[in-house]
Amino acid sequence: MTDYSTLFRLDGKRALLIGAGGIGGEVALALAAHGAHVICADKDEQVAKDAAATVDGEAVTLDVTDADAVARAATEIGAIDVLVLTAAMNVRKRILDYTPAEFDRVVGLNLTATFTVFQAFGRGMVERGTGSIIVFSSIRGFVVEPGQAVYAATKAAVLQLVKTAAAEFGEVGVRVNAIAPGVVETPLTSQIKAVPEWYDAYARKGALGRWAQPSELAGAVVYLASDAASFVTGSTLMVDGGWTAMDGRFTPPT
């Protein structure tokens, strides 16, 4: 009989969080609160240390765009039960203004590094026949706006990578899922927040009429990491305040 009182518990699990700032910091707190031992990895050593200190976890300095470093980290960190990847970047420019270097930077972190992480850490999970991989995509994998071409393309590609990994890894019991946030108040969105009209327009776009706080993404991670989602794989969990459920903010007369 299933013990529903412990369905979301992560006791005894080792969770690797890659991208420990912003949303990642809240994810670390939530995973630890449910019993997981959290390893916080980030390109910025201090960010990793700060996040680890809040959960009595481990800190790892890791640049996921360095494939050799990722491979070494997979060996050094050892067996993990949960992998959460939040690291991403955006360069807001129209297609005609993008430089090849900017294109490579965004694709390199958002897509190529995701593939690298899947290979390095997914291999161990597959060998052990257990694990949950959770990757952050975005509503931009589904809907776009001017200036989002490359970011949106990478986030859509990540969703297909998640589905394929789920199909391949699922043969031995490893689950792979994505989370698609809407607008969240993090340093990544500071450019939008600096323009009140832009900020307010985004708030009105979703059904809830506001931005998300980073803490509001953490529950989705805990769910997908836990036995509560034991039959969930290849899925994308929308945490967007109803953004993609609506076709506009106009409310017609009824």
N, C-alpha and C positions, 0 to 999 in steps of 0.2 A: 504494500500500500504506500502511495506517495505521501511523504510528510510535507504538506503544503506550507507549514510554518517555517521551513528552511529552504524553500524553493529558490530564493534569490541569494542564498548564502554562498560565499566563495572561500570558506575556510579551507586552509591547506593548499590553496591555489597560488601559483607564482604568476604574476601579471607583469608583462613588459609594456610600458607606455612610452611610445616614441613621439615626441613633441609635448613637452611638459609645461609649456606656458599657456596662458589664456584658458581655453576650454580644457586643455590637458591637466592643468592644475586641479580643476574641479573633478575631473575624472579620477585622478589619483586619490583624492579624498573619498570619493564614493566607493571605489574598489576596496580601499583599505577599511572603510566602515563596514563593509560586508564580509570582512575576514581575509581578504587577499593580501599577500606580501607583494608590494609594488616596487618594481624597478623602473626608475624614471630616467629616460634617455633624452638628451637634447643636444643640439649642436653647440648651444651656449652652456658652458660648464656650470655657471652660476644658476641658471634657470633650473637645470637638472638637480643641483644640490638643494636649492630652495624648495622645490616640489618634494624631493625625497625627505627633507627634514620635517615636513608637515605630516608625513605618514609613517615615520620611522622606517623608511625604506632604503633602497640603494640608489646611488646616482651614477650614471654612465654618460660620458661625453661621446656623442656619436653624430657624425655627419652622414646622413643616409644617401647623399649623392655620391659618396665614396664607396663603391662596391666592395673593395678589399676590406675597408673598415667594417662594413656591415657583416661580411663573412667572418671576420675575426671576432666581432661582438657575439655572433651567434654561437661560436665555439666557447668563448669565455663565459658568457651568461649561462649557458647550459639549458636544461629542460625548462620550458615555460608552458603554462596551461592556457594563458590568455595573452593575446597580442592586440594592442590598440594603437593604431597609427593615425595621428591627427596632423602631422607636419604638412604644411602646404604654403603656397605663396601666390600672389596675383600681381600682375602689372596691368593696370587699367589703361588701355590704349585702343584706339580703333585699328582695324586690320591694316589700313594703309600707312599707319604711323609706327607699327611695330618694327623693331630691329631684329635681325637674326639672333643676336646675343640674348635679347629679352625672351624671345621665343624658346631658346634652348634652356634658359634658367627656369622658366615656368614648367616646361615639359619635363626637365630633368628632375625637379623636386616632386612635382605632383603625380607624375606617371612613371617615369623610369625608376625612380627610387621606390615606388610602391611595388613594382615588379621585382626589384632587387630584394626588398624585405620579404616578399612572399617566398622567393626562392630560398633565401638564407634561413629564415625562421620556420617557414612552412615545411621544409624538409624534415626537421626534427619532429615536428608534430605528426607528420605522416608516418614516420618510422615508428613512433610510439602509438599511433592509432587513436589519438585524442587531442583535443584543443579547440579553441575558438579564436578566430581572427576577425577583428572589427576595424573597418577602414572608414574614415570620414570622407564622404563625397560632398555634395552640395545640391541645393535646388538648381544651381546652374548646370547640373547634369541633365536637367529636364527643360528649363525655361531660361531664356537669355535676355540680354539688353545690350545696346551699343557699348563697346569697350570691354566686352567680356569674352571675346572669341577664343583666345588660347586657354584661359582658365576654364571656361565652360567645356571646351573640347577635352581637356584632361580629366575633368570631373565626370564627364559622360563615359570616357574610356575606362576610368576606374570602375565604374559600375559593371561594365562588361568583363573586366578582369576579375572582379569579385564573383560574378556568375560562373566564369570558367574555372576559377580556383575551387569554387564550391562543388562543381561537377567532378573535378579531378580528385580533390582531397576527400570528398564525401564518401568515396568508395571504402575508406578505412575509418570513417567516423569523425573527421575533422570538419568543423563548421566554419563558413566564411560569409560574413554579412557586411553591409554598408549602412551608414547613418547619413542622412541628407539634411543638414541644418538649413534653416532660413537665414534671416539676418540676426546676427548675434553681436552683442557689444564686446568686442575684443580689439586689440591693437590693429588687427588686419582690416578692420572697418573704420579706422580713425578718419580716413579721407572723407567718408560719407557723413560721419557724425559732425565734422567741422562745418558742414553746410546745412543749416536748420531746415530749409525747404526740402532738401534731398533726404535728410533723416526722417522728417515727418511723412514724406511720400512713401518711404519704405514701411514705416510703421502702419500706415493706413492700408497697405496692400494686402496684408494677411487678415484672416478672419478674426483674430484676437486683437487686432489694431495696435500692436506694440512690437518692440524688439524682444528677442530672447536674452536672458542672462546666461552666461556660461554654465552655471549650475543646472540649468534646465535641460542640458544635453546629457548630463551624467547618468540619469536614470535609464536612458536608452542603452547606454554602454553596459551597465550592471545587468540589465535584462538579457542582452545578447550574450554576455559572458557566462551567465548562470544556467542552471538546469531548467529554469523556467522557459528557456528557448531551445530546449534539447532537440526539437524537431524543426528548427528554423535555420535554413541555410540558403544562400544564393539570393537573399532578400535585401531590399533597401527600406529602412525604417525612416519615414519622413518625420522630422521634428522641426516643422517650419511654420507653426502657428496658423496653418490653413492657407499658406501662400499659394501652393500649387492646386488647391481645391477650388480656387475662385478664378473667374475669367475677367475680373475687373472689380473696382470698388463701388461702381454705381449700383444703387439699390432701386430697382424699378417699382412703380406703384403696383399694389396687388389688390 
